[in-house]
Amino acid sequence: MSDDKYRHKWWGWGLEGIEYDMDARPSLWPWIRQKGELGDDPDLRPRVDLSEIRLPPARNTESLASALRMVVGDCNVRGDDDDRLVHCYGRSYRDVARLRAGIVDTAPDLVVYPGGHDDVVRIVELATQHGATLVPFGGGTNVAGCVERTAHDSRPGITLDMRRMNRLLAVDAQSRTADLEPGLFGPQIEEALAPHGLTLGHHPDSYIYSTLGGWLATRSAGTQSNVYGKIEDMVVGMTVVTPTGVIETRALPAASNGPDLNRLLVGSEGTFGVITRATMRVHAIPEYEDYRMLLFPTFQDGFAALHECVQCGYMPSLARLSDEAETEFMFAAKHPATGFQRWIEGPAKKLLKARGYGRPAALVLAFEGPRQLTLELRRGAMAIFKKHRTFDLGASPGESWKESRYDVPYLRDFMMDYGAIADSFETSTVWSNLMRLYETSNEALRRVIGDVTGFHGYIGSHISHLYETGACLYYTIAVRCREGSTPEEAIEQYSEIKRVATETFVSGGGALSHHHGVGYEHRPWIERELSERGLASLRQLKESLDPDGIMNPGGLLASEGPARIDGSD
Ligand SMILES: Cc1cc2nc3c(=O)[nH]c(=O)nc-3n(C[C@H](O)[C@H](O)[C@H](O)COP(=O)(O)OP(=O)(O)OC[C@H]3O[C@@H](n4cnc5c(N)ncnc54)[C@H](O)[C@@H]3O)c2cc1C
């Protein structure tokens, strides 16, 4: 299939043959083993062989498949096990753990690759006529169970892989907008815009393997969201094919034409229809970029500095303030110093310790844009940071963070070989609640991880994605599963950790999710988030767009009662 360079290995992150380069970071594995309590004698969990995986039998879809072939061509309608397997789950720990253990109880019957908007219109019509369900699929990197169908749905299931719809349709450089197809992966978008001197400026950590359609459908956030906004702030017009017709919104700079349909369509996670085009705000490629790393004596100092900086108007394009635990991880994961750096490393550490940075909190900070403006912003921000006792480590660690930021997801696969449960959970809240939520979430995670696994594990957190009113709080955990656990038991332990994390966020005044979306994993909390009437209104809207409920029926707006966190509803 075209663009296989963006297709994940069936059992983990990224392409077959690319793995986390542990050898280049000699301090990291001993540190992870100790923190994750993975031990000297690892509970090595090899993954099953691909040939051992038994997919649920495909339903008889012959007449539907031949009608679809007439639309997109023979090679773009696939029912082989390889294609079905890579489209069955997303990429949360639970997804990857099931794949590695060969637990696949639901898979699409057919995978279809449309080549353009008209193909999608015909496919949606055919699905409706044949009583089939449709799940749009971008890169499959979602971590909330957004592309998984419920096992008990007896209708034929089509997954619509959007990767062939990967064209830049038009650019209006004067107005700084671009019309893009939704199957474009992150690097393809930047490659297409670069000759025009433009950038979209959306770089989630999953950038390489996720698509514009997936970003829009889940309300994704990129690392520079502080200046470019979340994806919902970037979109100005959309085309969405629903089972009852095509919705088109016009690309205007601003309007007062009733409720904002773009805002209703983003975040719909494939349950209203298929996004076939988006007009996006784009930006001049920044003239100047400044990445650096700062240290604060404590996370609390860093928090106070960021809060003041943002509210005084010195908004960095990127700010990721790690707590003390995550900062330790960052230092363990760095490439060993060489030459002069190595020579001064020991004395520098001693000096920092003596000055109160014994267990510091690191801030990765970036400013970008026109050179003069960027320098002024940086100057203003640094003056505030200095008041909060910052120590500027300079550009080199900031640059190396930038270079290696897309490597980290590979680390989870490495740790899972050793029986580790590893994943991330995220929320957002207002500044006045942020440190309180941080403390309660830390405590809740510490307790549940100990209870369910019997180990302490690693819990690290950072603040990122800044707003005048608040910020995103992001947790990463890694812990050995309870000794002797089967893969199913390890998944149960993870589900309980995730349940407690999400419950703590929602009951503590945080968002159900800042950017990971809802899927079925977060669905148990959606009514509390939107209110009973709010959720009912969205369901009524879905019913008017999709009366037969064929669009992603297991996802966000499924109405068959509360989902269980293990997805077995
Ligand atoms: C290691 C890792 C790091 C991550 N980092 C980030 C991050 O920094 N920021 C962030 O926001 N997220 C992040 N994510 C989550 C994930 O990458 C996002 O949710 C992303 O937006 C999903 O895009 P995708 O193309 O992979 O979509 P998929 O996973 O394929 O689909 C996600 C949802 O979008 C729907 N969809 C896809 N295409 C269309 C379409 N054309 N029309 C209608 N619906 C569609 C699907 O039906 C599904 O409901 C991360 C995930 C991982 C595993």
The ligand as an SDF file (V2000), in Angstrom:
LIG
                    3D

 53 58  0  0  0  0  0  0  0  0999 V2000
    3.5540    8.1930   21.3490 C   0  0  0  0  0  0  0  0  0  0  0  0
    2.3640    9.0710   21.1600 C   0  0  0  0  0  0  0  0  0  0  0  0
    2.5070   10.4370   21.2930 C   0  0  0  0  0  0  0  0  0  0  0  0
    1.3860   11.2620   21.1350 C   0  0  0  0  0  0  0  0  0  0  0  0
    1.5520   12.6100   21.2520 N   0  0  0  0  0  0  0  0  0  0  0  0
    0.4800   13.4240   21.0620 C   0  0  0  0  0  0  0  0  0  0  0  0
    0.6290   14.8310   21.1700 C   0  0  0  0  0  0  0  0  0  0  0  0
    1.7180   15.3650   21.4260 O   0  0  0  0  0  0  0  0  0  0  0  0
   -0.4700   15.5960   20.9500 N   0  0  0  0  0  0  0  0  0  0  0  0
   -1.6670   15.0530   20.6220 C   0  0  0  0  0  0  0  0  0  0  0  0
   -2.6170   15.7870   20.4010 O   0  0  0  0  0  0  0  0  0  0  0  0
   -1.8320   13.7190   20.5570 N   0  0  0  0  0  0  0  0  0  0  0  0
   -0.8020   12.8940   20.7460 C   0  0  0  0  0  0  0  0  0  0  0  0
   -0.9580   11.5370   20.6560 N   0  0  0  0  0  0  0  0  0  0  0  0
   -2.2790   10.9750   20.3310 C   0  0  0  0  0  0  0  0  0  0  0  0
   -2.5540   10.8210   18.8320 C   0  0  0  0  0  0  0  0  0  0  0  0
   -1.3740   10.9130   18.0860 O   0  0  0  0  0  0  0  0  0  0  0  0
   -3.5520   11.8740   18.3940 C   0  0  0  0  0  0  0  0  0  0  0  0
   -4.8050   11.5450   18.9570 O   0  0  0  0  0  0  0  0  0  0  0  0
   -3.6870   12.0540   16.8880 C   0  0  0  0  0  0  0  0  0  0  0  0
   -4.4750   13.1880   16.6650 O   0  0  0  0  0  0  0  0  0  0  0  0
   -4.3180   10.8660   16.1810 C   0  0  0  0  0  0  0  0  0  0  0  0
   -4.1210   11.0420   14.7950 O   0  0  0  0  0  0  0  0  0  0  0  0
   -4.1560    9.7890   13.8050 P   0  0  0  0  0  0  0  0  0  0  0  0
   -3.9750   10.2870   12.4230 O   0  0  0  0  0  0  0  0  0  0  0  0
   -3.2180    8.7510   14.2500 O   0  0  0  0  0  0  0  0  0  0  0  0
   -5.6710    9.3290   13.9920 O   0  0  0  0  0  0  0  0  0  0  0  0
   -6.2790    7.8900   14.2820 P   0  0  0  0  0  0  0  0  0  0  0  0
   -5.7090    7.3160   15.5050 O   0  0  0  0  0  0  0  0  0  0  0  0
   -6.2100    7.0720   13.0530 O   0  0  0  0  0  0  0  0  0  0  0  0
   -7.7940    8.2850   14.5320 O   0  0  0  0  0  0  0  0  0  0  0  0
   -8.1700    9.0590   15.6390 C   0  0  0  0  0  0  0  0  0  0  0  0
   -9.6490    9.4320   15.5170 C   0  0  0  0  0  0  0  0  0  0  0  0
   -9.8150   10.2900   14.4060 O   0  0  0  0  0  0  0  0  0  0  0  0
  -10.7820    9.7760   13.5090 C   0  0  0  0  0  0  0  0  0  0  0  0
  -10.3630   10.1700   12.1630 N   0  0  0  0  0  0  0  0  0  0  0  0
   -9.1610    9.9960   11.5670 C   0  0  0  0  0  0  0  0  0  0  0  0
   -9.1720   10.5220   10.3500 N   0  0  0  0  0  0  0  0  0  0  0  0
  -10.4030   11.0460   10.1450 C   0  0  0  0  0  0  0  0  0  0  0  0
  -11.0500   11.7190    9.0760 C   0  0  0  0  0  0  0  0  0  0  0  0
  -10.4250   11.9990    7.9330 N   0  0  0  0  0  0  0  0  0  0  0  0
  -12.3400   12.0780    9.2280 N   0  0  0  0  0  0  0  0  0  0  0  0
  -13.0030   11.8350   10.3800 C   0  0  0  0  0  0  0  0  0  0  0  0
  -12.4480   11.2150   11.4230 N   0  0  0  0  0  0  0  0  0  0  0  0
  -11.1620   10.8290   11.3100 C   0  0  0  0  0  0  0  0  0  0  0  0
  -10.7900    8.2800   13.7530 C   0  0  0  0  0  0  0  0  0  0  0  0
  -12.0010    7.6740   13.3940 O   0  0  0  0  0  0  0  0  0  0  0  0
  -10.5560    8.2370   15.2540 C   0  0  0  0  0  0  0  0  0  0  0  0
  -11.7720    8.4360   15.9170 O   0  0  0  0  0  0  0  0  0  0  0  0
    0.1230   10.6880   20.8320 C   0  0  0  0  0  0  0  0  0  0  0  0
    0.0060    9.3040   20.6940 C   0  0  0  0  0  0  0  0  0  0  0  0
    1.1090    8.5040   20.8650 C   0  0  0  0  0  0  0  0  0  0  0  0
    0.9480    7.0180   20.7170 C   0  0  0  0  0  0  0  0  0  0  0  0
  1  2  1  0
  2  3  1  0
  2 52  2  0
  3  4  2  0
  4  5  1  0
  4 50  1  0
  5  6  2  0
  6  7  1  0
  6 13  1  0
  7  8  2  0
  7  9  1  0
  9 10  1  0
 10 11  2  0
 10 12  1  0
 12 13  2  0
 13 14  1  0
 14 15  1  0
 14 50  1  0
 15 16  1  0
 16 17  1  0
 16 18  1  0
 18 19  1  0
 18 20  1  0
 20 21  1  0
 20 22  1  0
 22 23  1  0
 23 24  1  0
 24 25  2  0
 24 26  1  0
 24 27  1  0
 27 28  1  0
 28 29  2  0
 28 30  1  0
 28 31  1  0
 31 32  1  0
 32 33  1  0
 33 34  1  0
 33 48  1  0
 34 35  1  0
 35 36  1  0
 35 46  1  0
 36 37  1  0
 36 45  1  0
 37 38  2  0
 38 39  1  0
 39 40  1  0
 39 45  2  0
 40 41  1  0
 40 42  2  0
 42 43  1  0
 43 44  2  0
 44 45  1  0
 46 47  1  0
 46 48  1  0
 48 49  1  0
 50 51  2  0
 51 52  1  0
 52 53  1  0
M  END
$$$$
